[in-house]
Each structure stands twice: as structure tokens, then as C-alpha cells.
Amino acid sequence: MSDWIEADGVRTRVEVSGSGPPLLMFSPGGFDATLEKWSALGIYKKIDIMSYLGERFTCISFDRRECGQSGGRLEVLNFSGMARHGLFVAEHLGFDQVHVIGGCLGCAPAAQFAVDYPKKISSLNLIWPVGGARYRMRNFARFSAHINWVQENGLQALVERSHQSTEGFAKDSLLGPWGSSIRSDESLRKSILSIDLGQYLALVHGSYQAMFSVDTAPGPKPEELMQIDCPSLLIPGADDSHARSAGHYMNECLAGNGWLDIPVDQQIPEIIFELFDQMYQAPSTE
């Protein structure tokens, strides 16, 4: 059952399930990164990942800040902020050190967590990291559509559109990165209605630049990825949002990690979970 906590000043929807060591889960789903995506989306549904993880870990899943039913904060969005949000979730629940898993865009804050909090992480598991030129171009188009619409219609119209919708930025580009959180976060709504339009647009532009101005995989810089020292595993995707090149890039930078170099149609539970077993049995940095 879901609960709500305050994490890094953001009202956050959280669900804790399973038993065992704590596993902090940065949800897949891009700008719709809700905890349900671990059971309902793509590869995660195909392999029934939650059944495996729930038997071995205390799974800490949550709606990422600015997504689903979690709130947000009007500031330049970046992966360090998302990683810090995850840290506050874990600490609020009483966990000082965690295993970390990320899926899709959640791979970026998961990897950033390993960079920013090396003494807090026991292992890093990355599944289908986003990236590639087409992914960058798609995000550029999404942010541009939002900027153009807000310039024409204003911030009051943005708030109204949010309350008339059940979608987020992933499915409605006009809503922008705070679109879904406006519905559940009154303080965020007030911030958007009180900010100057030019300042708001600067935050949108800055957020795009901070997260998506690369053609590799968004997240930590190569030199930062190379410093990650915990056991790690990477399972690459292969489509317009999860380019194979993004997986190869991260594999090149992550020293000593596990890597599943097979076509995605061969990524079946037996193969994936055998690799999981190998990583989770490896000595941790605790």
C-alpha cells in the first residue's frame, strides 16, 4: 500500500514491499516515473522483476519528484537533485545504506546516486538506460513545444491545463516538467503562478540543458562514472529511446561491471536473473 512522506522538502508517494536488505528503486518511465512502472512497463513487466526483487530485498519504490502523485519544486531540474531526493526517501525510512536499481531514465539518478553518495550504496543495477541521438532530439522537441505553448498561453493556462488532465509531460508535451505535480502540490502551484514568465522559461531551458544535452546517456560525466566502485550490472536496451550506444557508453565507463550483451528479444528472466544472482552475491562495499 502506498504512503506519503516528506523527502527533501517534496511530498513523495512511496511503497515498501518485500523483505531483506533495502533496495532503493529509481522508477522507469521517463517523465511518468511512477512506482507502478516496475510492474507494468516493457522489460520490467516481461521478466516480472518485482517477483524476483521482492523475494530478496525490502523494495523501496516511489514516484520520482515531479512525477505521478509526488510533488516537486520550481528549480533547475538535474540528476543530482533526483539522487538527493532518493537519498532522503531512504533515510526517512531509516536506511543508511542501500542497494540501488534504476530503469530507463531512472538509470541517470541511480548512477548519480552512486557518484554523489559512494558510502551509501551497496550495489548499482541499471536496466535499459535511455540515450542516443534520437532520444536527445525527442526531448529537445518536447521541451521546445512546452516553451512555445507557455509563451503563447501563460502560466495560468498551464495550471488550468494540468488540472484538466490526468497525463504528465511524457504524454503531453505542453504540460512541461512540472505539469503533473501541479495537481498534487499546492505550494508548487503557487510558485508557478507567482514566478515571472521569463524566469520560468529560464528554469525550463536550464533543466533541459542539465539533463538532455548529450547524445550518449544522460547522467554523470564519464570521469564520474569511472569512479563508481560498487558491484554493478548493466542491461542495455535497443530502440529509439534506449539506444544500444547508450548502454555501450555506460559499459565503457563503469569499471568491472556486469554486462548483458545479447539482443533484447533474448533477454529472458532466466538469463537476467542469473546475472542478478551473481551481482548480488558479490562482496559489497559495506
C-alpha positions, 0 to 999 in steps of 0.5 A: 500500500502506498504512503506519503512522506516528506523527502527533501522538502517534496511530498513523495508517494512511496511503497515498501514491499518485500523483505531483506536488505533495502533496495532503493528503486529509481522508477522507469518511465521517463517523465511518468516515473511512477512506482507502478512502472516496475510492474507494468512497463516493457522489460520490467513487466516481461521478466516480472522483476518485482517477483524476483526483487521482492523475494530478496530485498525490502523494495523501496519504490516511489514516484520520482519528484515531479512525477505521478502523485509526488510533488516537486519544486520550481528549480533547475531540474538535474540528476543530482537533485533526483539522487538527493531526493532518493537519498532522503526517501531512504533515510526517512525510512531509516536506511543508511545504506542501500542497494540501488536499481534504476530503469530507463531514465531512472538509470541517470539518478541511480548512477548519480546516486552512486557518484554523489553518495559512494558510502551509501550504496551497496550495489548499482543495477541499471536496466535499459538506460535511455540515450542516443541521438534520437532520444536527445532530439525527442526531448529537445522537441518536447521541451521546445513545444512546452516553451512555445505553448507557455509563451503563447498561453501563460502560466495560468493556462498551464495550471488550468491545463494540468488540472484538466488532465490526468497525463504528465509531460511524457504524454503531453508535451505542453504540460512541461516538467512540472505539469503533473505535480501541479495537481498534487502540490499546492505550494508548487502551484503557487510558485508557478503562478507567482514566478515571472514568465521569463524566469520560468522559461529560464528554469525550463531551458536550464533543466533541459540543458542539465539533463538532455544535452548529450547524445550518449546517456544522460547522467554523470560525466564519464570521469564520474562514472569511472569512479563508481566502485560498487558491484554493478550490472548493466542491461542495455536496451535497443530502440529509439529511446534506449539506444544500444550506444547508450548502454555501450557508453555506460559499459565503457565507463563503469569499471568491472561491471556486469554486462548483458550483451545479447539482443533484447528479444533474448533477454529472458528472466532466466538469463537476467536473473542469473546475472542478478544472482551473481551481482548480488552475491558479490562482496559489497562495499559495506 
